[in-house]
Every structure is written in C-alpha cells, then in structure tokens.
C-alpha cells in the first residue's frame, strides 16, 4: 500500500519490484549500482521509499535490459 507524505505518494521496496516485474535481488543490485541515483526517501523505520518517477525509471531500465537481451539472442541466431 502506498505511503503519502506531504502530499507525495511513495512506494515501498516490495511494491516497487512487483510493479516493475523484477526480483527483490535485482532491485537491490540496481540500487547498489546506482541505476536510480540517490533515493533519499526513507520512512520512519529507515525503509526506502520510491516515487512514481523512480518506478518509471526502473521500468525504462527493465525495457533497456530486455531489448539488449533480445538483440543478443537475434545476433546469436544469425
């Protein structure tokens, strides 16, 4: 369930990786690599919070990775 703070909607880690269609491990690996840059939002427990814009950037990364994988498959079949 999204969290609303100061009028802004945020999502927790589990919601994000499910919405984007990746595993928790992949999300955490991408965060460690800096795919999103700095996600400076955290709740009172210290858990990461993501904006809808963060989710869209992650979806773009998923699409980029999927296109790259598909291209590699096509090239191998030639």
Buried (B, 14 or more C-beta within 10 A) or exposed (E): EEBEEEEEEBBBBEBBBEBBEBEEEBBEEBBEEEBBEEBEBEEEEEEBBBBEEBBEBBBEBBEEBEEEEEEEEEEEEE
